[in-house]
Amino acid sequence: MTDYLLPYFGLINPDNLEEDYRISIELKGKEIGIDINFGKTAIERNGMDVIKNFLENIENYDKQNMVFIKHDYDDENGDTVKQFVTEHVEDYGDEFLEELHIDLEGDKEKQFMAMLHLTRVGLYPDKKYNSSYYAVFDYTVNKDLTDQIIAVKTDENGNLDHLAWES
């Protein structure tokens, strides 16, 4: 098969894949990393089409993921995002919050939630690592101040698989 042109990555040979491809882009004024991870050395053309479509829709998926995150935070049965926010706001202390420029007299959790932003998108088109998901979107408030993230894991169409709190 001839080389395949992927957004951001350029030409890739689907018959001779590297284990991973990495790039940084700017999205909504922030730098995000994108990586594509392969467990196999080749992929069919339709698999490349799915990757291409996914890359072309990252901004739409980001908006959708923020809805997933907010829904989990607001859901009385949701615990992932609420615990993530609560721990950062209550346990990290006022000095941490001040470094984020959070008004200590205002609603700290609401301000913290408003600061969550996308930092990385990882694609796993051939289910490398036996993953149940196709993509992982990492969200945090500041990579320099915390290594904790909310990982939004989706299928190849951006449908939610699950949320996870990771480091």
N, CA and C atoms as an extended XYZ file, in Angstrom:
501
Properties=species:S:1:pos:R:3:atomname:S:1:resname:S:1:resid:I:1 pbc="F F F"
N         0.846       -1.177        0.000 N   MET     1
C         0.000        0.000        0.000 CA  MET     1
C         0.888        1.236        0.000 C   MET     1
N         0.422        2.267       -0.660 N   THR     2
C         1.180        3.507       -0.695 CA  THR     2
C         1.059        4.227        0.645 C   THR     2
N         1.951        5.185        0.823 N   ASP     3
C         1.915        5.971        2.055 CA  ASP     3
C         0.561        6.649        2.215 C   ASP     3
N         0.178        6.880        3.453 N   TYR     4
C        -1.117        7.457        3.793 CA  TYR     4
C        -0.873        8.790        4.490 C   TYR     4
N        -1.577        9.826        4.050 N   LEU     5
C        -1.415       11.162        4.613 CA  LEU     5
C        -2.367       11.355        5.793 C   LEU     5
N        -1.804       11.488        6.977 N   LEU     6
C        -2.592       11.724        8.187 CA  LEU     6
C        -2.446       13.174        8.629 C   LEU     6
N        -3.556       13.785        9.078 N   PRO     7
C        -3.445       15.133        9.638 CA  PRO     7
C        -2.406       15.159       10.753 C   PRO     7
N        -1.642       16.230       10.802 N   TYR     8
C        -0.605       16.487       11.805 CA  TYR     8
C         0.650       15.639       11.608 C   TYR     8
N         0.514       14.405       11.177 N   PHE     9
C         1.639       13.475       11.128 CA  PHE     9
C         2.297       13.382        9.751 C   PHE     9
N         1.585       13.735        8.715 N   GLY    10
C         2.132       13.613        7.371 CA  GLY    10
C         1.983       12.198        6.842 C   GLY    10
N         2.917       11.811        5.982 N   LEU    11
C         2.850       10.498        5.334 CA  LEU    11
C         3.327        9.383        6.249 C   LEU    11
N         2.528        8.308        6.305 N   ILE    12
C         2.866        7.125        7.091 CA  ILE    12
C         2.640        5.913        6.208 C   ILE    12
N         3.572        4.970        6.268 N   ASN    13
C         3.442        3.736        5.486 CA  ASN    13
C         2.668        2.715        6.316 C   ASN    13
N         1.408        2.411        5.931 N   PRO    14
C         0.583        1.483        6.714 CA  PRO    14
C         1.094        0.047        6.715 C   PRO    14
N         2.016       -0.284        5.799 N   ASP    15
C         2.575       -1.637        5.740 CA  ASP    15
C         3.869       -1.781        6.530 C   ASP    15
N         4.364       -0.672        7.056 N   ASN    16
C         5.628       -0.690        7.789 CA  ASN    16
C         5.544        0.333        8.928 C   ASN    16
N         4.679        0.058        9.890 N   LEU    17
C         4.423        0.999       10.973 CA  LEU    17
C         5.517        0.973       12.030 C   LEU    17
N         5.749        2.134       12.597 N   GLU    18
C         6.586        2.221       13.781 CA  GLU    18
C         5.687        1.913       14.988 C   GLU    18
N         6.295        1.673       16.126 N   GLU    19
C         5.510        1.352       17.318 CA  GLU    19
C         4.639        2.529       17.742 C   GLU    19
N         5.161        3.734       17.609 N   ASP    20
C         4.361        4.903       17.945 CA  ASP    20
C         4.814        6.118       17.156 C   ASP    20
N         3.905        7.059       17.052 N   TYR    21
C         4.138        8.344       16.388 CA  TYR    21
C         3.684        9.414       17.367 C   TYR    21
N         4.486       10.470       17.492 N   ARG    22
C         4.177       11.522       18.460 CA  ARG    22
C         4.356       12.897       17.832 C   ARG    22
N         3.466       13.794       18.226 N   ILE    23
C         3.540       15.170       17.745 CA  ILE    23
C         2.861       16.078       18.764 C   ILE    23
N         3.208       17.343       18.765 N   SER    24
C         2.528       18.341       19.586 CA  SER    24
C         1.854       19.336       18.654 C   SER    24
N         0.638       19.718       19.024 N   ILE    25
C        -0.087       20.718       18.251 CA  ILE    25
C        -0.652       21.751       19.212 C   ILE    25
N        -1.144       22.845       18.661 N   GLU    26
C        -1.826       23.842       19.470 CA  GLU    26
C        -3.319       23.712       19.214 C   GLU    26
N        -4.075       23.664       20.299 N   LEU    27
C        -5.527       23.586       20.214 CA  LEU    27
C        -6.109       24.539       21.249 C   LEU    27
N        -6.903       25.474       20.803 N   LYS    28
C        -7.512       26.473       21.684 CA  LYS    28
C        -6.458       27.191       22.535 C   LYS    28
N        -5.331       27.497       21.934 N   GLY    29
C        -4.287       28.247       22.620 CA  GLY    29
C        -3.421       27.444       23.569 C   GLY    29
N        -3.629       26.140       23.622 N   LYS    30
C        -2.840       25.273       24.508 CA  LYS    30
C        -2.135       24.208       23.681 C   LYS    30
N        -0.949       23.824       24.135 N   GLU    31
C        -0.213       22.747       23.469 CA  GLU    31
C        -0.728       21.403       23.969 C   GLU    31
N        -1.040       20.531       23.017 N   ILE    32
C        -1.441       19.174       23.381 CA  ILE    32
C        -0.572       18.192       22.610 C   ILE    32
N        -0.318       17.077       23.226 N   GLY    33
C         0.423       16.012       22.566 CA  GLY    33
C        -0.557       15.027       21.948 C   GLY    33
N        -0.193       14.518       20.792 N   ILE    34
C        -0.974       13.461       20.155 CA  ILE    34
C        -0.026       12.316       19.870 C   ILE    34
N        -0.437       11.113       20.256 N   ASP    35
C         0.370        9.946       19.933 CA  ASP    35
C        -0.531        8.846       19.383 C   ASP    35
N         0.022        8.132       18.409 N   ILE    36
C        -0.651        6.969       17.835 CA  ILE    36
C         0.225        5.780       18.173 C   ILE    36
N        -0.372        4.761       18.782 N   ASN    37
C         0.373        3.613       19.295 CA  ASN    37
C        -0.098        2.332       18.610 C   ASN    37
N         0.856        1.623       18.017 N   PHE    38
C         0.527        0.394       17.295 CA  PHE    38
C         1.178       -0.804       17.958 C   PHE    38
N         0.445       -1.894       18.023 N   GLY    39
C         0.985       -3.153       18.500 CA  GLY    39
C         1.447       -4.028       17.346 C   GLY    39
N         0.927       -3.725       16.161 N   LYS    40
C         1.268       -4.499       14.970 CA  LYS    40
C         2.097       -3.634       14.027 C   LYS    40
N         2.653       -4.250       13.003 N   THR    41
C         3.514       -3.508       12.079 CA  THR    41
C         2.790       -3.077       10.810 C   THR    41
N         1.498       -3.422       10.690 N   ALA    42
C         0.726       -3.029        9.514 CA  ALA    42
C        -0.729       -2.817        9.909 C   ALA    42
N        -1.414       -2.001        9.105 N   ILE    43
C        -2.829       -1.733        9.327 CA  ILE    43
C        -3.502       -1.582        7.960 C   ILE    43
N        -4.740       -2.027        7.869 N   GLU    44
C        -5.512       -1.907        6.625 CA  GLU    44
C        -5.834       -0.446        6.337 C   GLU    44
N        -6.147       -0.165        5.078 N   ARG    45
C        -6.483        1.202        4.673 CA  ARG    45
C        -7.693        1.740        5.455 C   ARG    45
N        -8.702        0.909        5.678 N   ASN    46
C        -9.871        1.398        6.409 CA  ASN    46
C        -9.501        1.782        7.847 C   ASN    46
N        -8.513        1.124        8.421 N   GLY    47
C        -8.014        1.501        9.741 CA  GLY    47
C        -7.357        2.869        9.717 C   GLY    47
N        -6.641        3.148        8.640 N   MET    48
C        -6.022        4.472        8.481 CA  MET    48
C        -7.107        5.531        8.280 C   MET    48
N        -8.172        5.168        7.577 N   ASP    49
C        -9.291        6.100        7.385 CA  ASP    49
C        -9.912        6.482        8.726 C   ASP    49
N       -10.045        5.513        9.610 N   VAL    50
C       -10.617        5.770       10.937 CA  VAL    50
C        -9.696        6.713       11.722 C   VAL    50
N        -8.395        6.460       11.668 N   ILE    51
C        -7.428        7.340       12.358 CA  ILE    51
C        -7.547        8.758       11.810 C   ILE    51
N        -7.570        8.876       10.500 N   LYS    52
C        -7.659       10.192        9.856 CA  LYS    52
C        -8.916       10.921       10.308 C   LYS    52
N       -10.051       10.243       10.267 N   ASN    53
C       -11.306       10.856       10.679 CA  ASN    53
C       -11.238       11.278       12.148 C   ASN    53
N       -10.649       10.447       12.987 N   PHE    54
C       -10.540       10.757       14.403 CA  PHE    54
C        -9.699       12.021       14.602 C   PHE    54
N        -8.553       12.085       13.937 N   LEU    55
C        -7.675       13.243       14.066 CA  LEU    55
C        -8.349       14.521       13.584 C   LEU    55
N        -9.143       14.411       12.538 N   GLU    56
C        -9.838       15.585       11.998 CA  GLU    56
C       -10.927       16.088       12.945 C   GLU    56
N       -11.330       15.274       13.904 N   ASN    57
C       -12.431       15.637       14.798 CA  ASN    57
C       -12.022       15.813       16.255 C   ASN    57
N       -10.747       15.957       16.518 N   ILE    58
C       -10.279       16.093       17.909 CA  ILE    58
C       -10.965       17.244       18.622 C   ILE    58
N       -11.113       18.370       17.972 N   GLU    59
C       -11.732       19.517       18.636 CA  GLU    59
C       -13.189       19.218       19.014 C   GLU    59
N       -13.919       18.546       18.146 N   ASN    60
C       -15.306       18.164       18.461 CA  ASN    60
C       -15.341       17.167       19.611 C   ASN    60
N       -14.426       16.195       19.602 N   TYR    61
C       -14.378       15.220       20.685 CA  TYR    61
C       -14.017       15.893       22.005 C   TYR    61
N       -13.148       16.885       21.951 N   ASP    62
C       -12.774       17.620       23.158 CA  ASP    62
C       -14.008       18.278       23.774 C   ASP    62
N       -14.811       18.931       22.958 N   LYS    63
C       -16.041       19.572       23.464 CA  LYS    63
C       -16.973       18.523       24.075 C   LYS    63
N       -17.129       17.422       23.384 N   GLN    64
C       -17.991       16.340       23.871 CA  GLN    64
C       -17.456       15.769       25.182 C   GLN    64
N       -16.148       15.612       25.284 N   ASN    65
C       -15.537       15.072       26.501 CA  ASN    65
C       -15.759       15.980       27.702 C   ASN    65
N       -15.748       17.276       27.463 N   MET    66
C       -16.003       18.204       28.565 CA  MET    66
C       -17.427       18.026       29.095 C   MET    66
N       -18.356       17.664       28.219 N   VAL    67
C       -19.724       17.361       28.657 CA  VAL    67
C       -19.716       16.097       29.514 C   VAL    67
N       -18.965       15.069       29.089 N   PHE    68
C       -18.846       13.837       29.881 CA  PHE    68
C       -18.282       14.142       31.267 C   PHE    68
N       -17.242       14.966       31.308 N   ILE    69
C       -16.583       15.310       32.570 CA  ILE    69
C       -17.551       16.063       33.480 C   ILE    69
N       -18.229       17.069       32.937 N   LYS    70
C       -19.172       17.845       33.744 CA  LYS    70
C       -20.326       16.966       34.228 C   LYS    70
N       -20.808       16.108       33.378 N   HIS    71
C       -21.906       15.215       33.768 CA  HIS    71
C       -21.471       14.321       34.933 C   HIS    71
N       -20.267       13.772       34.866 N   ASP    72
C       -19.785       12.919       35.949 CA  ASP    72
C       -19.630       13.734       37.239 C   ASP    72
N       -19.145       14.968       37.111 N   TYR    73
C       -18.984       15.824       38.292 CA  TYR    73
C       -20.334       16.122       38.933 C   TYR    73
N       -21.345       16.410       38.107 N   ASP    74
C       -22.669       16.781       38.615 CA  ASP    74
C       -23.512       15.584       39.056 C   ASP    74
N       -23.174       14.393       38.586 N   ASP    75
C       -23.957       13.188       38.883 CA  ASP    75
C       -23.705       12.754       40.327 C   ASP    75
N       -24.772       12.637       41.102 N   GLU    76
C       -24.604       12.231       42.503 CA  GLU    76
C       -24.023       10.823       42.622 C   GLU    76
N       -24.163       10.014       41.581 N   ASN    77
C       -23.583        8.671       41.586 CA  ASN    77
C       -22.205        8.630       40.929 C   ASN    77
N       -21.830        9.721       40.293 N   GLY    78
C       -20.506        9.800       39.675 CA  GLY    78
C       -19.474       10.079       40.742 C   GLY    78
N       -18.325        9.455       40.636 N   ASP    79
C       -17.334        9.700       41.675 CA  ASP    79
C       -15.969       10.087       41.129 C   ASP    79
N       -15.691        9.773       39.908 N   THR    80
C       -14.345        9.995       39.379 CA  THR    80
C       -13.965       11.473       39.378 C   THR    80
N       -14.732       12.287       38.702 N   VAL    81
C       -14.384       13.708       38.556 CA  VAL    81
C       -14.584       14.439       39.876 C   VAL    81
N       -15.673       14.148       40.572 N   LYS    82
C       -15.947       14.830       41.847 CA  LYS    82
C       -14.803       14.588       42.832 C   LYS    82
N       -14.345       13.353       42.956 N   GLN    83
C       -13.233       13.054       43.862 CA  GLN    83
C       -11.947       13.725       43.409 C   GLN    83
N       -11.700       13.738       42.101 N   PHE    84
C       -10.518       14.393       41.542 CA  PHE    84
C       -10.511       15.876       41.926 C   PHE    84
N       -11.623       16.539       41.701 N   VAL    85
C       -11.726       17.971       41.998 CA  VAL    85
C       -11.631       18.217       43.495 C   VAL    85
N       -12.389       17.460       44.276 N   THR    86
C       -12.407       17.649       45.721 CA  THR    86
C       -11.020       17.455       46.319 C   THR    86
N       -10.313       16.415       45.900 N   GLU    87
C        -8.976       16.206       46.448 CA  GLU    87
C        -8.057       17.372       46.126 C   GLU    87
N        -8.097       17.840       44.889 N   HIS    88
C        -7.218       18.958       44.529 CA  HIS    88
C        -7.580       20.234       45.298 C   HIS    88
N        -8.861       20.511       45.418 N   VAL    89
C        -9.286       21.749       46.071 CA  VAL    89
C        -9.086       21.681       47.585 C   VAL    89
N        -9.417       20.554       48.190 N   GLU    90
C        -9.347       20.466       49.652 CA  GLU    90
C        -7.990       20.008       50.165 C   GLU    90
N        -7.389       19.022       49.518 N   ASP    91
C        -6.176       18.420       50.062 CA  ASP    91
C        -4.881       19.101       49.615 C   ASP    91
N        -4.876       19.707       48.448 N   TYR    92
C        -3.649       20.341       47.965 CA  TYR    92
C        -3.405       21.686       48.636 C   TYR    92
N        -4.444       22.311       49.157 N   GLY    93
C        -4.295       23.523       49.955 CA  GLY    93
C        -4.378       24.817       49.158 C   GLY    93
N        -4.466       25.907       49.933 N   ASP    94
C        -4.660       27.233       49.349 CA  ASP    94
C        -3.474       27.688       48.505 C   ASP    94
N        -2.264       27.324       48.895 N   GLU    95
C        -1.088       27.744       48.117 CA  GLU    95
C        -1.166       27.182       46.688 C   GLU    95
N        -1.564       25.919       46.589 N   PHE    96
C        -1.749       25.289       45.277 CA  PHE    96
C        -2.811       26.034       44.477 C   PHE    96
N        -3.934       26.340       45.125 N   LEU    97
C        -5.028       27.032       44.448 CA  LEU    97
C        -4.613       28.434       44.011 C   LEU    97
N        -3.833       29.108       44.845 N   GLU    98
C        -3.360       30.442       44.480 CA  GLU    98
C        -2.433       30.379       43.267 C   GLU    98
N        -1.614       29.333       43.181 N   GLU    99
C        -0.753       29.174       42.006 CA  GLU    99
C        -1.569       28.991       40.735 C   GLU    99
N        -2.781       28.464       40.883 N   LEU   100
C        -3.689       28.312       39.743 CA  LEU   100
C        -4.500       29.586       39.493 C   LEU   100
N        -4.308       30.592       40.350 N   HIS   101
C        -5.047       31.860       40.285 CA  HIS   101
C        -6.533       31.654       40.557 C   HIS   101
N        -6.817       30.787       41.501 N   ILE   102
C        -8.189       30.548       41.930 CA  ILE   102
C        -8.495       31.493       43.081 C   ILE   102
N        -9.622       32.191       42.981 N   ASP   103
C       -10.079       33.110       44.007 CA  ASP   103
C       -10.534       32.284       45.217 C   ASP   103
N        -9.828       32.410       46.315 N   LEU   104
C       -10.118       31.608       47.510 CA  LEU   104
C       -11.445       31.980       48.164 C   LEU   104
N       -11.993       33.133       47.823 N   GLU   105
C       -13.285       33.552       48.375 CA  GLU   105
C       -14.442       33.069       47.512 C   GLU   105
N       -14.140       32.618       46.300 N   GLY   106
C       -15.194       32.166       45.393 CA  GLY   106
C       -15.392       30.663       45.467 C   GLY   106
N       -16.187       30.127       44.560 N   ASP   107
C       -16.446       28.693       44.479 CA  ASP   107
C       -15.197       28.023       43.882 C   ASP   107
N       -14.387       27.474       44.761 N   LYS   108
C       -13.099       26.904       44.344 CA  LYS   108
C       -13.279       25.742       43.374 C   LYS   108
N       -14.241       24.867       43.656 N   GLU   109
C       -14.444       23.709       42.778 CA  GLU   109
C       -14.902       24.140       41.393 C   GLU   109
N       -15.789       25.106       41.324 N   LYS   110
C       -16.280       25.582       40.031 CA  LYS   110
C       -15.128       26.196       39.228 C   LYS   110
N       -14.294       26.966       39.893 N   GLN   111
C       -13.151       27.575       39.223 CA  GLN   111
C       -12.165       26.504       38.744 C   GLN   111
N       -11.949       25.517       39.589 N   PHE   112
C       -11.044       24.422       39.236 CA  PHE   112
C       -11.571       23.679       38.011 C   PHE   112
N       -12.865       23.358       38.014 N   MET   113
C       -13.484       22.661       36.873 CA  MET   113
C       -13.320       23.466       35.587 C   MET   113
N       -13.452       24.777       35.687 N   ALA   114
C       -13.345       25.638       34.507 CA  ALA   114
C       -11.934       25.640       33.932 C   ALA   114
N       -10.959       25.251       34.737 N   MET   115
C        -9.568       25.246       34.289 CA  MET   115
C        -9.148       23.939       33.618 C   MET   115
N        -9.948       22.888       33.757 N   LEU   116
C        -9.595       21.609       33.129 CA  LEU   116
C        -9.488       21.784       31.619 C   LEU   116
N        -8.416       21.272       31.068 N   HIS   117
C        -8.229       21.371       29.620 CA  HIS   117
C        -7.472       20.147       29.103 C   HIS   117
N        -7.618       19.917       27.832 N   LEU   118
C        -6.985       18.787       27.162 CA  LEU   118
C        -5.478       18.996       27.085 C   LEU   118
N        -4.718       17.940       27.429 N   THR   119
C        -3.262       18.014       27.333 CA  THR   119
C        -2.684       16.952       26.407 C   THR   119
N        -3.436       15.861       26.181 N   ARG   120
C        -2.915       14.759       25.361 CA  ARG   120
C        -4.055       13.942       24.789 C   ARG   120
N        -3.820       13.440       23.576 N   VAL   121
C        -4.714       12.466       22.953 CA  VAL   121
C        -3.847       11.282       22.550 C   VAL   121
N        -4.191       10.103       23.025 N   GLY   122
C        -3.482        8.879       22.642 CA  GLY   122
C        -4.423        7.968       21.890 C   GLY   122
N        -4.005        7.502       20.718 N   LEU   123
C        -4.818        6.592       19.915 CA  LEU   123
C        -4.213        5.200       19.947 C   LEU   123
N        -5.086        4.203       20.010 N   TYR   124
C        -4.691        2.794       20.069 CA  TYR   124
C        -5.513        2.027       19.032 C   TYR   124
N        -5.214        2.247       17.737 N   PRO   125
C        -6.058        1.709       16.664 CA  PRO   125
C        -6.139        0.193       16.604 C   PRO   125
N        -5.101       -0.499       17.038 N   ASP   126
C        -5.144       -1.967       16.970 CA  ASP   126
C        -5.181       -2.583       18.371 C   ASP   126
N        -5.714       -1.789       19.315 N   LYS   127
C        -5.924       -2.245       20.696 CA  LYS   127
C        -4.634       -2.659       21.395 C   LYS   127
N        -3.553       -1.935       21.091 N   LYS   128
C        -2.293       -2.177       21.787 CA  LYS   128
C        -2.544       -2.141       23.291 C   LYS   128
N        -1.877       -2.964       24.026 N   TYR   129
C        -2.027       -3.117       25.478 CA  TYR   129
C        -3.375       -3.736       25.834 C   TYR   129
N        -4.022       -4.399       24.876 N   ASN   130
C        -5.322       -5.040       25.094 CA  ASN   130
C        -6.359       -4.075       25.657 C   ASN   130
N        -6.328       -2.850       25.186 N   SER   131
C        -7.253       -1.842       25.679 CA  SER   131
C        -8.666       -2.077       25.156 C   SER   131
N        -9.643       -1.685       25.954 N   SER   132
C       -11.045       -1.785       25.546 CA  SER   132
C       -11.474       -0.524       24.798 C   SER   132
N       -10.615        0.456       24.744 N   TYR   133
C       -10.927        1.746       24.154 CA  TYR   133
C       -10.026        2.001       22.935 C   TYR   133
N       -10.401        2.994       22.159 N   TYR   134
C        -9.654        3.392       20.965 CA  TYR   134
C        -8.749        4.591       21.269 C   TYR   134
N        -9.277        5.513       22.085 N   ALA   135
C        -8.550        6.754       22.357 CA  ALA   135
C        -8.617        7.111       23.835 C   ALA   135
N        -7.585        7.842       24.271 N   VAL   136
C        -7.534        8.389       25.625 CA  VAL   136
C        -7.267        9.883       25.495 C   VAL   136
N        -8.112       10.659       26.142 N   PHE   137
C        -7.939       12.108       26.205 CA  PHE   137
C        -7.582       12.460       27.640 C   PHE   137
N        -6.440       13.092       27.858 N   ASP   138
C        -5.995       13.465       29.201 CA  ASP   138
C        -6.338       14.927       29.483 C   ASP   138
N        -6.953       15.169       30.644 N   TYR   139
C        -7.342       16.514       31.068 CA  TYR   139
C        -6.747       16.809       32.434 C   TYR   139
N        -6.238       18.030       32.595 N   THR   140
C        -5.742       18.488       33.885 CA  THR   140
C        -5.844       20.003       33.936 C   THR   140
N        -5.414       20.576       35.047 N   VAL   141
C        -5.452       22.032       35.185 CA  VAL   141
C        -4.094       22.658       34.906 C   VAL   141
N        -3.023       21.969       35.269 N   ASN   142
C        -1.679       22.501       35.068 CA  ASN   142
C        -0.679       21.355       35.241 C   ASN   142
N        -0.045       20.941       34.150 N   LYS   143
C         0.886       19.804       34.191 CA  LYS   143
C         2.091       20.064       35.078 C   LYS   143
N         2.425       21.333       35.309 N   ASP   144
C         3.582       21.653       36.135 CA  ASP   144
C         3.271       21.566       37.632 C   ASP   144
N         1.993       21.643       37.989 N   LEU   145
C         1.608       21.653       39.397 CA  LEU   145
C         1.030       20.330       39.888 C   LEU   145
N         0.525       19.501       38.964 N   THR   146
C        -0.033       18.205       39.359 CA  THR   146
C         0.160       17.208       38.222 C   THR   146
N         0.447       15.975       38.588 N   ASP   147
C         0.567       14.930       37.562 CA  ASP   147
C        -0.726       14.124       37.459 C   ASP   147
N        -1.751       14.557       38.179 N   GLN   148
C        -3.032       13.874       38.176 CA  GLN   148
C        -3.867       14.322       36.974 C   GLN   148
N        -4.563       13.365       36.346 N   ILE   149
C        -5.385       13.670       35.176 CA  ILE   149
C        -6.738       12.970       35.272 C   ILE   149
N        -7.673       13.507       34.538 N   ILE   150
C        -8.908       12.790       34.224 CA  ILE   150
C        -8.696       12.258       32.814 C   ILE   150
N        -8.760       10.948       32.654 N   ALA   151
C        -8.607       10.312       31.345 CA  ALA   151
C        -9.997        9.939       30.838 C   ALA   151
N       -10.340       10.505       29.689 N   VAL   152
C       -11.608       10.175       29.041 CA  VAL   152
C       -11.279        9.152       27.957 C   VAL   152
N       -11.819        7.958       28.098 N   LYS   153
C       -11.510        6.871       27.168 CA  LYS   153
C       -12.735        6.620       26.295 C   LYS   153
N       -12.494        6.611       24.966 N   THR   154
C       -13.599        6.519       24.010 CA  THR   154
C       -13.349        5.439       22.969 C   THR   154
N       -14.415        5.139       22.219 N   ASP   155
C       -14.259        4.257       21.065 CA  ASP   155
C       -13.837        5.106       19.858 C   ASP   155
N       -13.744        4.485       18.686 N   GLU   156
C       -13.261        5.193       17.491 CA  GLU   156
C       -14.220        6.261       16.988 C   GLU   156
N       -15.454        6.288       17.518 N   ASN   157
C       -16.430        7.312       17.140 CA  ASN   157
C       -16.585        8.384       18.214 C   ASN   157
N       -15.741        8.340       19.227 N   GLY   158
C       -15.799        9.323       20.295 CA  GLY   158
C       -16.824        9.011       21.368 C   GLY   158
N       -17.448        7.839       21.309 N   ASN   159
C       -18.415        7.451       22.334 CA  ASN   159
C       -17.676        7.057       23.611 C   ASN   159
N       -18.194        7.501       24.736 N   LEU   160
C       -17.538        7.261       26.017 CA  LEU   160
C       -17.453        5.788       26.343 C   LEU   160
N       -16.250        5.326       26.665 N   ASP   161
C       -16.025        3.980       27.206 CA  ASP   161
C       -16.054        4.095       28.723 C   ASP   161
N       -15.176        4.963       29.266 N   HIS   162
C       -15.199        5.244       30.695 CA  HIS   162
C       -14.268        6.407       31.027 C   HIS   162
N       -14.447        6.930       32.228 N   LEU   163
C       -13.567        7.975       32.771 CA  LEU   163
C       -12.677        7.318       33.817 C   LEU   163
N       -11.463        7.843       33.934 N   ALA   164
C       -10.557        7.330       34.968 CA  ALA   164
C        -9.733        8.488       35.532 C   ALA   164
N        -9.407        8.375       36.796 N   TRP   165
C        -8.504        9.317       37.448 CA  TRP   165
C        -7.151        8.632       37.491 C   TRP   165
N        -6.179        9.223       36.834 N   GLU   166
C        -4.862        8.604       36.704 CA  GLU   166
C        -3.751        9.598       36.994 C   GLU   166
N        -2.557        9.085       37.112 N   SER   167
C        -1.379        9.948       37.257 CA  SER   167
C        -0.320        9.513       36.277 C   SER   167
